[in-house]
Amino acid sequence: MIFLFKTSNKYFYLLGVGGSCFLGFVFLYFLKKSYNNKNNKFIESDNNNKNNFEKEEKEMSQQLIEIRKKINDYSKLKYPTKQGILFKKSRYLKEWRNRFFVIEEDILYYFDIEKGNNSNKPIGTPLGIFNLLNCSFTLITNEKRSPLVFKIQEENGTNKDYKNCLISCESAEEFNQWFQLLPQIKQTMDRKKDLVIKLQALSRKKLQQKKYQQLKESALTIQRFYHLYEGERKLARFIFNVIKVQSYARCFIDRMRYKKIKEEIMVIQSHFQVIKAKNRLEKEFMRRRIAQELLSTEKSYVYNLKLIIDIFIRPLINFNSIEQRVLSVSEISGVFGNWERLYKINSDLLVLIQCKLDNWSIDQTIGDLFIENTDSLFEYTPYVTNYDHSRKLLAKLTSGNTNFRNFLDAAQRDKRSKYLDISSFLIQPIQRLPRYELLLRDLLKSTSTLHKDHKYLSKGIVKIKEITMYVNDQQKERENLSQVIQIQKELIMDNIKLSFSSATRLIREGEIKVSKKKTWNYMYLFNSQLVIIQKKDDKKLVKEVIQLEQLGIRDDNSSSSNTITNDSGTDLLNNSSNNLLLLSSTISSPDLSSSGTNAINTSSQALPIGTIGNKFKLIISSKTEISLYFDTPEEKNNWFADIAITLNRLETQKKNFEKSINLQTIN
Amino acid sequence: MTSYKNNNVISLCIMGDGGVGKTAVTIQFISNHFVYYYDPTIEDSYRKQCLVDDQVYMLDILDTAGQDELTAMRDQWIRSCEGFILVYSVTSRSSFDQIQFFREQIIRVLDSDDVPIMMIGNKIDLDDERQVTFQEGKDLARCLGMSFMEVSAKNRTNVEEVFNETVRIVKRKEDPQSHKPSKDSDSKKPLVNTSKIIKKINTRVKQTKTSIC
């Protein structure tokens, strides 16, 4: 009771707990008796006491080691349920000793008590520990000490391994107080478990709430962020829209620009087409204009031809009486030639040209006219060859014949003649022929190559050229003939016979010397003869005539001696080959006859045969030689070249003649 | 060819290589316009009055266009004229080289070294394409005993002066004493000197001929 008064609060608490435990233990005790045999349990417990102690020691040692690590002193127990002094029987000495027992939660501890001053304080580590939830309580009646002795036995699931101890109390009330706590302890433990479960649930809820709150906060953060950058987002959208609009605009602008460029290209193309068409039109314009000029010049030419007939020729012919006649018929034909024939030819040509131009179109041709209808122009030849004679006769008549002079004055005053002199009219046919070539050439220039007239005009030009060259050549032949006749008249032949044929041509003439000391003589080179004359008192005496067929020439002053003779065949061949080489090298013309004619025409060319000295020798025969001296080396070279060319040409003519004879014999 | 009655009619012959502008020069002188393209009023013989040294002359001008290869027919033209105008183009070296051959032909046909010849260089308006300098033309003219002038048919540069000078040359050749009313002794000496000069010129011509060949 003193013990109870000292710790009233604690004892009260412990009583409650002990009471509940005691009730629980009693209940369990009775249940076990009802279900199990009493004897069996008691027998088993008596037999296994020793084994139980050993096992108990092991378990105790283990538990004590674990608990002692945690609880080293009674002061560590903070919330005891019940505590007090009880008597415990020792294990090995079998003595009943006082021990301090403490119940905290579901564990029963007992400590050693200080000896000495009856302080009743626990000392040191707990001597034993029992888990009350695993223990069973049995009442033992065999003990001598008192009837209130009970056994605490801890079960570990098996009957073998367990530990126990014997505890006794002073009174039954105290016993009840100690062991009625057991159900209370269980109740508290169950309540504790429930609380733990609740706490766990609460913690789980808290965790969930925490997570939810975190999510909410993050959501709010996101929302806040979203709200914060709303302006930028709108700006980005705006920029995107702007870019989109810009792209549309750029596309539109590019399309417009492309359209503009395309229009410009079309304009340029049309411009080029216009230029091309303009060029074509200009060409056609020029072509038509030149054709018109051809017509108008032909018209005026024919008009002038008719004018001469009307003003001059017909009045001169139609004089009735012999006394009034100004010119004779031969004189009229001498002055005017075949003028009436020319008038007819060109009036016919004018009709054709007029017909072409009346039906003028782009596809009209005019060259074919000149190809087919210009053969009659060959009849200009007698007029052209007669022109020189005509001019001289006209001069003679005007100076001698008074009636003719008066007639010309009257004719010149006629307005139709445009104040042109008769000589201006007489020269017009000569001027007209080459004019055709000029006109056709310009017409060809203005005609495209695709036009069918281009071919005709080309052929027409060739034909007109042939006609004019033929007329020119005929004139040249006429001049040569008159020249030879003139020379023939001047020469005086005493003993030597000199004959000229119609084919004789004068090539060269000039002064020479036969020797250094003698006076100057004169020499003519014809195409078949070489004539040396002597001048005495304005008379020309033929001194010597040399036939070129048997002539040879040699230049002793040159480095290489060139001898050309016709006597021996071998010498002739060798020397002619050498000379041919010289000729071909200098004149550079493969055709000898053409080279000869070229050399004659361009007599200024000189062969490079010795520039030293002014003489060379004529070899007439094997015994006779003549040395010729000239004024200058250049003149000597020119004479030598002409003679050499003439000799070579004679040789080629001879060969051709022999070939023709052979052909005739074969035929 | 002079008229039997009127001494003031002068026949001129214009010669030159093909395409140098003979017809253009003539038409510019006669009609006062440049022939850019063909003109239907072209005639082959042209006659025009001109005033030279207070005297009126009737010029009868022959144009030898198209006569480039017809040497025999050209001889007739040469015989029928009194004065000659040789035309070359400053844009064509070959036409300049042909001047000598034209002169030689004139001298050969007329059988005289003393022929009134005027040498002119046409197309001086095309100065960018010039191939013959003024000095070259002047030197050749002096060497061959001809008068020299450069003209432009397009711009009518020196066209009148060419024909006036040609008339003066022809008249000077015809009547040398009328222009020199001096003593006989004085007149004889220049004649002798001129003949010597002509001989020297002929030798020079031959040298240039050989050098050219």
Interface residues (C-beta under 8 A of the other chain):
Chain A: M286 R289 I290 Q292 E293 S296 T297 S300 V384 Y387 D388 R391 A395 T398 S399 R405 D409 K418 Y419 L420 D421 S423 S424 I427 Q428 I430 Q431 R432 L433 P434 R435 E437 L438 D442 T468 M469 V471 N472 D473 Q475 K476 E479 S604 Q605 A606 E634
Chain B: M1 S3 Y4 K5 V9 S11 Y37 Y38 D39 P40 T41 I42 E43 D44 S45 R47 D60 L62 D63 A65 G66 Q67 E69 L70 T71 A72 M73 D75 Q76 W77 R79 S80 K206 K209 T210 C213
